[in-house]
Amino acid sequence: MLDFFANPARFEALSRTLSPWLLASWAILFVIALPIALVFSPADYQQGDTVRLMYIHVPAAWMATIAYTFIAVMSVMAFIWRHPIADALARAAAPVGLAMTGLALVSGAFWGKPTWGAWWVWDARLTSVLVLFFIYLAYLAIWDTISDPARAAKFARVTALLGFVNIPIIKFSVDWWNSLHQPASLVRAGGPTIDGSMLTPLLMMIAGYTLFFAWAVCAGAEAQIIEARARRRSARAPRRILKVDGTARTEQAEGEDG
Amino acid sequence: MFVLDSRDPNTTPLSLAVNIVLRDGRVAIRSGGGWFNALFFFAIFSMFTAFALGPGREQLAAAAPALLWLGSALALNLAGVELFANDMKDGSLRVISAENSSLGGYIAGKFTSLFLMAAAPIALVAPIFLVVFGIEPALAFKGAAVFIAGLPALCLGAGVAAALTAGMGANGLLGACLSAPATIPVLIFGVGAIQNVVQLGSAVDGSEFLILIALDLIYLVILPPFAIIALRYGLE
């Protein structure tokens, strides 16, 4: 299975077939789930309509951590098996994860103002998610500052794994410290504590976000494979060199083997 | 007892580590006070925060544990910037890695020298810091003892970030970002542990103090391999 997709062309073919389906199912799910979540689902008896922020906030926060976990798993695969697609997948996941972390932070601020009375509090959950935001930035910065992609991939892997320390901290921050943020109510021992009328649209939204993530990762990795091929081709292509006397000659460049 | 020349083919990881610490010590002393950098930064930081917070004793005493950790975390990150970068630049790391099958001894020596050259001077002035910030002297010594327990974790976090940035040839700003996940738990539990001692007057124990020591041990196991990998990548 791992070996099968180690061929970039094979992965690209799979991604090309899969991407439209992922995108379409995301769109269909959102068209159904958004009205249910934002209009038809019941308002909370305490929070009123503010509770509808949950359908934006919780899936975003979920995706933020899942995307990072995905990056870490891909980095392990790249590290151990030198899997050529794993780095591309990890890199493709990072911008989505960054955006989701940003969305979770901003929607959380809008939710915090009416319920806690403050846009932002420096408690463990919020702070650890803010750290995640900066780790995403650092991870992306490595890809952008090191010009050689193979070298950038190496340091990106190490950084991704180092930053993974933060993920359990985020997950358990509401249990380890006194926090304004509520404890886990979805993924917990003993089942979810949310009523079915709210749970169903929430799970639909989470599924929608996840499908979007899957599409974005496939498309991003595909783009990188195409880019790498273009780089190889331009390195191999014959170059026209203008000599001092004004005449041009064509020369076969000594590019890397493709 | 130890071979003072790392080019000796018989160098063991331990003697390499000792050589590195001795060399870094000599460089720090001869370079006109390299060992003083972190401590000096810490002193300036304390002075600035004292000015910023105003002279109110209770206010300063309440902030003292947090400021102690904050100042030392920043100072260690600053000291870490130079930890591997010079060896990377002048080629000595390449020589060392060519003659040793593992960089374990080198990393052990480097982390030790960061602890001795940057963290230990701050640890020595920690009781004075706490006293001038309005903590009773008897409690200040207990607080400083708790502080020392968390310093290895801070050094390891700053050190591994330094190895990554040195390997990449990136600047120190990225290093501060990379050490954040390792630093934040130390800050949270470290401040709690010192507050327990100096404000509640309890003995030097409790869960926060134990978690601080647990962080030392966890980082000691997890982080050095990352530093070694990052330096090896940097040499490729």
Chai-1 contact restraints between the chains, C-beta under 6 A:
chainA,res_idxA,chainB,res_idxB,connection_type,confidence,min_distance_angstrom,max_distance_angstrom,comment,restraint_id
A,V131,B,A180,contact,1.0,0.0,6.0,A-B,restraint_1
A,V131,B,P181,contact,1.0,0.0,6.0,A-B,restraint_2
A,F134,B,C177,contact,1.0,0.0,6.0,A-B,restraint_3
A,A138,B,L174,contact,1.0,0.0,6.0,A-B,restraint_4
A,A138,B,C177,contact,1.0,0.0,6.0,A-B,restraint_5
A,A138,B,L178,contact,1.0,0.0,6.0,A-B,restraint_6
A,K154,B,Y233,contact,1.0,0.0,6.0,A-B,restraint_7
A,F155,B,M168,contact,1.0,0.0,6.0,A-B,restraint_8
A,V158,B,F226,contact,1.0,0.0,6.0,A-B,restraint_9
A,V158,B,I229,contact,1.0,0.0,6.0,A-B,restraint_10
A,V158,B,A230,contact,1.0,0.0,6.0,A-B,restraint_11
A,L162,B,F226,contact,1.0,0.0,6.0,A-B,restraint_12
A,G163,B,P181,contact,1.0,0.0,6.0,A-B,restraint_13
A,V165,B,P181,contact,1.0,0.0,6.0,A-B,restraint_14
A,N166,B,P181,contact,1.0,0.0,6.0,A-B,restraint_15
